[in-house]
Amino acid sequence: MRATDRTGLAIILSLVALTLFDAMGLIIKHLSDSYSAAELSAWRNLFGLIPSIIALWSSKTWRDGGKRLKIRQWKLGLLRGAVVTFAQLCFYMSLGLMAFATASTITYASALFTTALAVPLLGERVGWIRWCAVLIGFAGVIMVVQPGGDSFSIYALLPLAASAFYALVSVTARLFDDDVPSPLVNLYSSFTAAIGAFLIAYFWTGFTPIASASDLGWIIAMGGFGGTAVLFLIVSYRMTEQSNLAPFSYFGIPLAFVLGWLFFDEAPWSTLFPGALLIAAGGLLIVWRERTQSKQS
């Protein structure tokens, strides 16, 4: 256990971050009729840079290290930002095309992709229990996506692609040198994602003039919520082990359902259940197995 372990506060911060992410998603869905996913991704990254800079400036490790901005693996940092760009684009598109809870739930498959990607990218050995967890989770994904069913939509593949991209971002974060502060890694990703999103929006959809002060306020809030959520996650991960926080992330599934029902009158029971339960079960089984192995070592 870390000397600065404050698990209770870390859990609270992670749950606040989860709520902020969902609030950001609600705003994206609200604005998606007027602005493209590429535009919203660009604005989210621009205004989200502010919390990223605050996180870096508040990092004692970064200040004690001479406030260096250049890192040895800068190419990897930029590559992760490019991956974030496509992850956001896929997810934001899905929010405009699907029920809020359905799109959000499918992205929880990222824990399953993370386990699978850790084998070729990190050289990890994944035992039969975690592979079973991956299969259980993907069975849940199939039940939610419903390929071949009458209600199947090709758009359901967008949040699934987003979850794979987010998993790649998560796995590659572990490839950086140990002495590189997490907020600096995050700033590299945020800055590159902002550039990538602006380029995609400029050459693909163009930028729609912001229609009103109200829309501008929503856009600023969207970026602030997303960037602050990342900041809170970074802080919470530094307070305790990530495995202590991972189980609580699945509170996002019922939260997304409730928020989608309250704000958009969506209640996709038949689409989400029981598939959502299997996705959560697969992810929690992976968390349990990793914690068990950590204690044994």
C-alpha positions as CSV (number, residue, x, y, z in Angstrom):
1,M,0.0,0.0,0.0
2,R,1.2,3.5,-0.8
3,A,2.4,5.7,2.0
4,T,-0.1,8.4,0.9
5,D,-3.0,5.9,0.5
6,R,-6.3,7.6,1.1
7,T,-8.7,5.2,-0.4
8,G,-11.9,6.7,0.8
9,L,-11.1,10.2,-0.6
10,A,-9.8,8.6,-3.8
11,I,-13.1,6.7,-4.3
12,I,-15.1,9.9,-3.8
13,L,-12.9,11.7,-6.3
14,S,-13.3,8.9,-8.9
15,L,-17.1,8.9,-8.5
16,V,-17.1,12.7,-9.0
17,A,-15.0,12.2,-12.1
18,L,-17.5,9.6,-13.3
19,T,-20.3,12.0,-12.8
20,L,-18.5,14.8,-14.6
21,F,-17.8,12.5,-17.6
22,D,-21.5,11.6,-17.8
23,A,-22.3,15.3,-17.6
24,M,-19.9,16.0,-20.4
25,G,-21.6,13.2,-22.4
26,L,-25.1,14.7,-21.8
27,I,-23.9,18.1,-23.1
28,I,-22.4,16.4,-26.2
29,K,-25.7,14.6,-26.9
30,H,-27.6,17.9,-26.4
31,L,-25.3,19.8,-28.8
32,S,-25.0,17.0,-31.4
33,D,-28.0,18.2,-33.4
34,S,-26.3,21.5,-34.1
35,Y,-22.6,20.6,-34.2
36,S,-20.7,17.7,-35.5
37,A,-18.8,15.2,-33.4
38,A,-15.5,16.4,-34.8
39,E,-16.3,20.0,-33.8
40,L,-17.4,19.0,-30.3
41,S,-14.2,16.9,-29.9
42,A,-12.1,19.9,-30.9
43,W,-13.8,22.3,-28.5
44,R,-13.8,19.7,-25.7
45,N,-10.0,19.3,-26.1
46,L,-9.3,23.0,-26.3
47,F,-11.1,23.9,-23.1
48,G,-10.0,20.7,-21.5
49,L,-6.4,21.8,-21.8
50,I,-6.9,24.2,-18.9
51,P,-7.4,21.5,-16.2
52,S,-4.6,19.5,-17.8
53,I,-2.2,22.4,-17.4
54,I,-3.4,22.9,-13.8
55,A,-2.8,19.2,-13.1
56,L,0.8,19.5,-14.4
57,W,1.5,22.7,-12.5
58,S,0.3,21.1,-9.3
59,S,2.5,18.0,-9.7
60,K,5.2,18.1,-7.1
61,T,7.1,15.4,-9.0
62,W,7.2,17.6,-12.1
63,R,8.3,20.7,-10.2
64,D,11.0,18.8,-8.3
65,G,12.2,17.4,-11.6
66,G,13.0,20.9,-13.0
67,K,9.6,21.4,-14.8
68,R,10.8,19.7,-17.9
69,L,8.4,19.4,-20.7
70,K,10.4,17.2,-23.1
71,I,10.3,13.5,-22.4
72,R,12.4,10.7,-23.9
73,Q,9.3,8.9,-25.3
74,W,7.7,12.1,-26.8
75,K,6.7,10.2,-29.9
76,L,4.7,7.7,-27.9
77,G,3.1,10.7,-26.1
78,L,2.0,12.2,-29.4
79,L,0.8,8.8,-30.7
80,R,-1.4,8.4,-27.7
81,G,-2.9,11.8,-28.4
82,A,-3.8,10.7,-31.9
83,V,-5.5,7.6,-30.6
84,V,-7.5,9.7,-28.1
85,T,-8.6,11.8,-31.0
86,F,-10.2,8.8,-32.8
87,A,-11.6,7.4,-29.5
88,Q,-13.4,10.7,-28.8
89,L,-14.6,11.0,-32.4
90,C,-16.2,7.5,-32.3
91,F,-17.7,8.0,-28.9
92,Y,-19.1,11.5,-29.6
93,M,-20.6,10.3,-32.8
94,S,-22.3,7.4,-31.0
95,L,-23.8,9.8,-28.4
96,G,-25.6,11.7,-31.2
97,L,-26.9,8.5,-32.9
98,M,-27.7,6.2,-30.0
99,A,-29.4,6.1,-26.6
100,F,-27.1,7.7,-24.1
101,A,-27.0,4.7,-21.7
102,T,-26.4,2.2,-24.5
103,A,-23.5,4.1,-26.0
104,S,-22.0,4.7,-22.5
105,T,-22.4,1.1,-21.5
106,I,-20.7,-0.4,-24.5
107,T,-17.6,1.7,-23.8
108,Y,-17.1,-0.2,-20.6
109,A,-15.8,-3.0,-22.7
110,S,-12.5,-1.1,-22.6
111,A,-11.4,-3.1,-19.5
112,L,-11.7,-6.3,-21.7
113,F,-9.7,-4.8,-24.5
114,T,-7.1,-3.6,-22.0
115,T,-6.6,-7.2,-20.8
116,A,-6.3,-8.5,-24.4
117,L,-3.9,-5.7,-25.5
118,A,-1.6,-6.2,-22.5
119,V,-0.5,-9.5,-24.0
120,P,1.1,-8.3,-27.2
121,L,2.0,-4.7,-26.1
122,L,3.3,-5.4,-22.5
123,G,4.2,-9.0,-22.7
124,E,1.9,-9.9,-19.8
125,R,0.8,-13.4,-19.1
126,V,-3.0,-13.6,-18.9
127,G,-4.3,-16.7,-17.2
128,W,-7.5,-18.6,-17.9
129,I,-9.5,-16.7,-15.3
130,R,-8.9,-13.3,-17.0
131,W,-9.5,-14.8,-20.4
132,C,-12.8,-16.2,-19.1
133,A,-13.6,-12.7,-17.8
134,V,-12.9,-11.3,-21.2
135,L,-15.2,-13.8,-22.9
136,I,-18.0,-13.1,-20.3
137,G,-17.7,-9.4,-21.0
138,F,-17.7,-9.8,-24.7
139,A,-20.8,-12.0,-24.5
140,G,-22.4,-9.0,-22.7
141,V,-21.2,-6.7,-25.5
142,I,-22.8,-8.9,-28.1
143,M,-26.0,-9.0,-26.2
144,V,-26.1,-5.2,-26.1
145,V,-25.0,-4.6,-29.7
146,Q,-27.3,-7.4,-30.9
147,P,-25.6,-8.2,-34.3
148,G,-28.0,-9.9,-36.7
149,G,-31.0,-8.8,-34.7
150,D,-33.8,-6.6,-36.0
151,S,-32.8,-3.7,-33.8
152,F,-29.1,-3.9,-34.7
153,S,-27.5,-0.7,-35.9
154,I,-24.1,-0.2,-37.4
155,Y,-23.8,2.8,-35.1
156,A,-23.4,0.4,-32.2
157,L,-19.9,-0.4,-33.4
158,L,-18.8,3.2,-32.8
159,P,-18.7,3.0,-29.0
160,L,-17.1,-0.4,-29.3
161,A,-14.4,1.1,-31.4
162,A,-14.1,3.9,-28.9
163,S,-13.6,1.4,-26.1
164,A,-10.8,-0.3,-28.0
165,F,-9.1,3.0,-28.6
166,Y,-9.4,4.0,-25.0
167,A,-8.0,0.6,-23.9
168,L,-5.0,1.2,-26.2
169,V,-4.5,4.6,-24.5
170,S,-4.6,3.0,-21.1
171,V,-2.1,0.2,-22.0
172,T,0.4,2.4,-23.6
173,A,0.4,4.7,-20.6
174,R,2.4,1.9,-18.8
175,L,5.1,2.1,-21.4
176,F,6.4,5.4,-20.2
177,D,9.5,5.7,-18.0
178,D,8.6,5.6,-14.3
179,D,10.1,9.1,-13.7
180,V,7.7,10.8,-16.1
181,P,4.8,12.4,-14.2
182,S,1.3,11.3,-15.1
183,P,0.1,14.8,-15.6
184,L,2.8,15.4,-18.2
185,V,1.8,12.3,-20.1
186,N,-1.8,13.5,-20.0
187,L,-0.8,17.0,-21.3
188,Y,1.0,15.4,-24.2
189,S,-2.1,13.4,-25.1
190,S,-4.5,16.3,-24.5
191,F,-2.5,18.7,-26.6
192,T,-2.1,16.3,-29.5
193,A,-5.8,15.3,-29.3
194,A,-6.8,19.0,-29.5
195,I,-4.7,19.5,-32.7
196,G,-5.9,16.2,-34.2
197,A,-9.6,17.1,-33.5
198,F,-9.2,20.6,-35.0
199,L,-7.6,19.2,-38.1
200,I,-10.4,16.6,-38.5
201,A,-13.1,19.1,-38.0
202,Y,-11.5,21.6,-40.4
203,F,-11.0,19.2,-43.3
204,W,-14.0,16.9,-42.7
205,T,-17.1,18.8,-41.5
206,G,-15.9,22.4,-41.1
207,F,-16.8,24.6,-38.1
208,T,-20.3,25.7,-37.5
209,P,-20.6,29.3,-36.1
210,I,-21.6,29.0,-32.4
211,A,-25.2,29.9,-32.5
212,S,-25.7,31.5,-29.1
213,A,-24.2,32.5,-25.8
214,S,-26.0,29.5,-24.4
215,D,-24.3,27.1,-26.8
216,L,-20.9,28.7,-25.9
217,G,-21.6,28.2,-22.3
218,W,-22.5,24.5,-22.9
219,I,-19.3,24.1,-24.9
220,I,-17.1,25.6,-22.2
221,A,-18.8,23.5,-19.6
222,M,-18.3,20.4,-21.8
223,G,-14.5,21.0,-22.0
224,G,-14.3,21.9,-18.3
225,F,-16.2,18.8,-17.1
226,G,-14.1,16.5,-19.3
227,G,-10.8,18.1,-18.3
228,T,-11.7,18.3,-14.6
229,A,-12.8,14.6,-14.6
230,V,-9.4,13.6,-16.0
231,L,-7.7,15.8,-13.3
232,F,-9.7,14.1,-10.6
233,L,-8.9,10.7,-11.9
234,I,-5.1,11.5,-11.9
235,V,-5.4,12.7,-8.3
236,S,-7.3,9.7,-7.2
237,Y,-4.9,7.2,-8.9
238,R,-2.1,8.9,-6.9
239,M,-3.9,8.3,-3.6
240,T,-4.4,4.6,-3.8
241,E,-4.0,1.6,-6.1
242,Q,-6.0,1.6,-9.3
243,S,-7.5,-1.8,-8.5
244,N,-9.2,-0.2,-5.5
245,L,-11.0,2.3,-7.7
246,A,-11.9,0.1,-10.7
247,P,-14.9,-1.6,-9.2
248,F,-16.6,1.7,-8.5
249,S,-16.3,2.8,-12.2
250,Y,-19.2,0.4,-13.0
251,F,-21.6,2.6,-11.1
252,G,-21.4,4.5,-14.4
253,I,-23.7,2.0,-16.0
254,P,-26.8,2.6,-13.8
255,L,-25.9,6.3,-13.6
256,A,-25.9,6.6,-17.4
257,F,-29.2,4.8,-17.5
258,V,-30.8,7.2,-15.0
259,L,-29.4,10.3,-16.6
260,G,-30.5,9.2,-20.1
261,W,-34.0,8.6,-18.7
262,L,-34.1,12.0,-16.9
263,F,-32.8,14.2,-19.6
264,F,-33.7,12.4,-22.9
265,D,-36.6,10.2,-21.8
266,E,-34.7,7.1,-22.9
267,A,-35.1,3.7,-21.1
268,P,-33.5,1.0,-23.3
269,W,-34.1,-1.9,-20.9
270,S,-34.4,-4.5,-23.6
271,T,-31.1,-3.4,-25.2
272,L,-29.0,-3.0,-22.1
273,F,-30.0,-6.0,-19.9
274,P,-28.8,-8.5,-19.2
275,G,-25.8,-7.7,-21.4
276,A,-24.7,-4.7,-19.3
277,L,-24.5,-7.0,-16.3
278,L,-22.2,-9.4,-18.1
279,I,-19.9,-6.5,-19.2
280,A,-19.7,-5.4,-15.6
281,A,-19.2,-8.9,-14.4
282,G,-16.3,-9.5,-16.8
283,G,-14.6,-6.3,-15.8
284,L,-15.0,-6.9,-12.1
285,L,-13.6,-10.4,-12.4
286,I,-10.5,-9.0,-14.1
287,V,-10.2,-6.5,-11.3
288,W,-10.5,-9.2,-8.6
289,R,-7.9,-11.4,-10.4
290,E,-5.4,-8.6,-10.7
291,R,-5.8,-7.7,-7.0
292,T,-5.4,-11.3,-6.0
293,Q,-2.2,-11.6,-8.0
294,S,-0.9,-8.3,-6.6
295,K,-1.3,-9.5,-3.1
296,Q,0.4,-12.8,-3.8
297,S,3.4,-11.1,-5.3
